[in-house]
Amino acid sequence: MSAPAPSPLAIVDAEPLPRQDEVLTEAALAFVAELHRLFTPRRDELLARRAERRAEIARTSTLDFLPETAAIRADDSWKVAPSPAALNDRRVEITGPTDRKMTINALNSGAKIWLADFEDASAPTWENVVLGQVNMADAYTRNIDFTDPRTGKSYALRPNEELATVVMRPRGWHLDERHLVDADGKPVPGALVDFGLYFFHNAQRLLDLGKGPYFYLPKTESHLEARLWNDVFVFAQDYVGIPQGTVRATVLIETITAAYEMEEILYELRDHASGLNAGRWDYLFSIVKNFRDGGEKFVLPDRNAVTMTAPFMRAYTELLVRTCHKRGAHAIGGMAAFIPSRRDEEVNKVAFEKVKADKDREANDGFDGSWVAHPDLVPIAMASFDAVLGDKPNQKDRLREDVHVDAADLIAIDSLDAKPTYAGLVNAVQVGIRYIEAWLRGLGAVAIFNLMEDAATAEISRSQIWQWINAGVEFENGERATPELARKVAAEELANIRAELGEEAFSAGHWQQAHDLLLEVSLDQNYVDFLTLPAYEQLKG
């Protein structure tokens, strides 16, 4: 690799961080600058295409499989690249941000995979962006330990052979990194910053460890966006001089439009594809966002009433398993978000039973693995998949040819009997305020009411408030969803939080700001595409 030209990128409005020079080297920034120069214009075109497609859905209130790619779906001859050994067994994956303690705990958790998250579980402060990269490099060189200043407890890595394999998740295409700009002052997409810094510093290091640069790709809305990622991978592998096909990517099918393009997404990434993942909150958020003016039949009930057994969710997950296995890819199931209580064993017992039932269903449906948010859930999920897989690393040989999903099945929201409730509105407000407040403090993964919540939670919460108000939903208590009712519930929740925390702690937080932001994105007639866009403008650091 020849010496790079000096990077035309500038770091702006950012306080210097300890050890940032290890990450923001001239060579690494030159690589990110090349990614930006080559691929940001296409990223911008694809974001414009999202808006056009959304306008088309507003006109038609429907979606269908793409006629122009029918030949790809009909061609049974193509498969994705064979799985590397380090990614062949993915029966339990733990997710979480890349702070120092989480990095050690996730790698030590006993899970097969750690989704190292620079996206929804990480508020994108410059500190989180840069020091997360420091932590990843330290983990691979075994230069990482942590002592909790509060408890004095120390954390260190287990032997390499006991550690989870890392699959890193960069930010979605829609988010920019305001602290890294080009000569024209244009910010670099966060996805290219996260991917670029991680890949540049760790690709060869991971190969030397017998693994590789593996990625989860979030918020993908079309096969053209997957094609863009594939082109990024091809360029990046050549740039640092590692073999083509070294990268592996798992795509989160967490948007309703992507659900209609699963095969095409795998096809575009076929030399680099590892699998697809079935999300939940982001998927529901995407349904609301795209069909928000589609009338009563698209109104979702309370988020907790939409389980993975809902007919339209079942259609989506079964189609995902069939699609993945037809093409030789892993099918990864959804999140068990429960956080065990240290005080209430009865709460744990009920929750563990629900987690077990959920993971048993996924394993029996043909999934090759599934997500958990807490180390205590790893053994539960492991047992569910062990019971079905035994010594086999996966069940990609289960082709699920019994599954037949029509286009209409994926958006048959009215096949669900449940209706929105007043308690659901209260919960959406409670969780929305509490999550946003933590996010504004730089925390992306937050335990709220015994569940590990991330940005997708806030998105579905504010989207449901918006949808119920705009659909004029009447709750079971006779009250109608209105802006006034949402403001009343939010004011009550703010008062409850003040009483719960006390005046000093309340004043030290961002509670009023979080309350105001939730109402802004829930009540504005112009529905903002992502809550994190206006929230990022208020995020310090």
ABEGO torsion letter per residue (X at the ends): XBBBBBBABBBBGBBBBBGAAAABBAAAAAAAAAAAAAAAAAAAAAAAAAAAAAAAAAAAGBBBBBAAAAAAAABAABBBBBBBAAAABAABBBBEBABAAAAAAAAAAGBABBBBBABAABBBBAAAAAAAAAAAAAAAAGABBBBBAAAGBBBBBBBAAABBBBBBBBBBAABBBAABBBAAGBBBBAAAAAAAAAAAAAAAAAAAAGBBBBBBBBGBABAAAAAAAAAAAAAAAAAAGBBBGABBBBBBBABAAAAAAAAAAAAAAAAABAEBBBBAAAAAAAAAAAAAAAEAAABBBBAAABBAABAAAAAAAAAAAAAAAAAGBBBBBBBBABBBBAABAAAAAAAAAAAAAAAAAAAAAGBABBBBABAAAAAAAAAAAAAAAEABABAAABAGAABBBBAAAAABAAABABBBBAAAAAAAAAAAAAAAAAAAAGBABBBBGGBBBBAAAAAAAAAAAAAAAAAGBBBAAGBBBBAAAAAAAAAAAAAAAAAAAEAAAAAABAAAAAAAAAAAAAABABBBABAAAAAAAABBX
